[in-house]
Amino acid sequence: MFDQIVRYELPPNGITLLGYVVRRMHKTQRLISVPALIAENKTAEALAHIAMYAVTSSTSFGRAYYQPQFNSKGDEVSEADPLTGAMVTARLVSTTPHYLITYTAVMPNKDIFSGSEEITGTTVGLRGLGMPAPSKFNFKSGDYTAELTGLITSELALSLIGRTRIRAYGFLNFNDNANNTGKLTLDRNNKIDLEVNGKKVQAQNTVQGQLT
């Protein structure tokens, strides 16, 4: 399942870095239920769904088929999520001293998820090549707003037999204007620990799992 999703994010005919980011964000089905939860005053649950979208839209797990082509400063790519119709746009704001990418996902009902990530370089370790990216996200649905910040590191796990894998790990802290707070951690095995208001929320994995 993971490799099928990464094959969509890294299609056989090639893709740019911004195109990859946009495809990576085509998981907006996680946001579909948020307006109804807010309307029912289930804002803690809504915040959990937003946090799960934030981490899934920032990560990939599966085979690293190739490295996307680099974009130039100022480039912008937009493409609708085929499952929801949400319009996702990513822009390369700067390339020095770091790559700074901003993006938005505008849902059909006009809810907006926006954010930025700054790829601060590449680290070399026994587990692979890491690309730490301090990230900030915002979500707005009517009068409801949420903010999320954290550090997500994408990592290439190298293989001698040509089966290099891409994965990620990191954390997010988040809050909303309904006085909910939470935190999320993701490990290299795609395991998520998610808490809202000090209570654990059941989460499976970043791509296939659903909140229960």
Buried (B, 14 or more C-beta within 10 A) or exposed (E): EBEEBBEEBBEEEEBBBBBBBBBBBBBBEBBBBBBEBBEEEBBBBBBBBBBBBBBBBBBBBBBBBEEBEEBEEEBBBBBBBEEBEBBBBBBBBEBEEBBBBBBBBBBEEEBBBBBBBBBBEEEEEEBBBBBBBBBBBBBBBEEBBBBBBBBBBBBBBEEEEEEBBBBBBBBBEBBBEBEBBBBBBBEBEBBBEBBBEEEEBEBEBBBEBEBE
